[in-house]
Amino acid sequence: MRLIKKLLIGFVVSSSIYSINVLSFEMTALYDVTVAYDTINFRSNRNAHKKALEKLLIRVIGPHEESITTLIDQYFPEPSRFIRQFRPGHKGDLIVSMDGEAVQEILLDANQSIWGAERPLTIIFVAIDKGMGEREVLASDGAKKNLMQSQDINKNQLLKQKMLAMADYRGIPIVFPSMDNEDQSNISFSDIWGDFTGSMLDVSEKYNASIILSAKVRNDEREINDWTLHIDNNSTSFSAAPDEAINILADTLITRYSYSDRIPAKEIEIIFEGVDSINDFGDIYLALNKLSMIESFTVKDVSENYVQYLISYNGFTSDLVTSINDLDLWGEGAKMPDKLQYIENSNLILQYKLKSTKNYN
């Protein structure tokens, strides 16, 4: 299904399904890039159009300058064709909206691996040791701290700005905890400094974040810090500057989630119980059709009160299970997300029971 392929988030095939569910969010602004031009200088400037396309390609395939230059020369000789509109930004620059779907389709035809608009949210925990027994956790509302700490506020804001700028450059969603009363009851400086993953997971659920990046920052050593990246049940430690840490995060994610036509779709079977009307069929169709991971689905068997589907999908099975579980169609205790069964043809099978009263939009 070509239209679905344009929108797919890419994934490297994985056989592990018993891991932390990786929630994905559609980044609606992924294809909006900022360039340092004004309206007059941008309108008929091919180099400016090329710069906008370069920025998009960095988000989709990674910052490989030589490859990007070659790709543009070979497959995008008229970059202006992929510009939908542009508007003034807040800093004398331009925000350029690109035709991301068309760009990705050309990349796939060129046998390139791409990373689509659906991307997991990363929560960032930064424990700062300010010395003399003073400690704090970098918060999203850090500017609201006590005014007597203005020097530290400036340092913290600069640290966050570096990370946010790199996240925007690479097109990855990140969030810092607000460290409100609820957060403070669940996590502390010591939890982050000691790499207590359980506490960080508790807070990450509040923000619907499935990737965790944590750091230990000493006030006199803010340029290079110790970081730990938690994905599923795996942790990777490294030392880097704040912006480079985000770059490493992006490299890791794009390697993990990049997709190409060369990776075949996988199959899973799903039994939906409680199907007793044509409206139920319609609800299931709308639900499955909404999920961009699903390439196609067909009815395999129909009984008096259930329907069995064969689902063809791209990506991690755990992601598909999470997406299906999040649909407002299933009654409490009716879904079976953590224990997958195997059937004779080695496909996986899930089983769900529809609510007696559906509410799907």
PyMOL commands that set and color helices and strands:
alter all, ss='L'
color gray80, all
select helices_A, chain A and resi 2-7+39-43+46-61+65-75+79-82+100-109+142-144+147-170+181-186+189-193+197-206+242-257+278-290+317-325
alter helices_A, ss='H'
color red, helices_A
select strands_A, chain A and resi 24-26+32-35+83-88+94-98+118-120+122-131+134-137+174-175+211-218+225-231+234-240+266-273+294-302+306-313+341-342+348-353
alter strands_A, ss='S'
color yellow, strands_A
deselect
rebuild
show_as cartoon
